[in-house]
Amino acid sequence: MIIEIAKWVVILFGIFIIFIGFVMFINPKKARLTLRKAGSTNFINYVEITIRLIPAIALILYADFSKFPEAFKIFGWIMLITSLILYAVPRKMHHKFSMKSADILIPIYFQLISPLAFIFGALIIYNAL
């Protein structure tokens, strides 16, 4: 039962990444605005980090049932560890980093990297099925 739930969380995560790719391509200004909000309030910061934990744990749990188990394990553990580190990083530092990143990533850059989100999301789904 837990493995089946993990599988569907991973598939939904892949769909979410593809959706983000569309947002980045169609409305890069909105994607940039969303990036600027990362860590902006305690609520946004800790909800964002906590939500990252869900697909991270699902990737780890489902790894042995996927086509490329090591890829899911490594990616899941990276997501999990970086999420836990973000809990320890001061919120203002996290927000400052996201603001600086948004300054660097002008809208055309979001459009240029959006195909990577399509590919990455598709690879996650393919690996899970």
Secondary structure, DSSP 8 states (H G I E B T S, - for coil): -HHHHHHHHHHHHHHHHHHHHHHHHH-HHHHHHHHHHTTSSHHHHHHHHHHHHHHHHHHHHHGGGSSSHHHHHHHHHHHHHHHHHHHHS-HHHHHHHHHHHHHHS-HHHHHHHHHHHHHHHHHHHHHH-
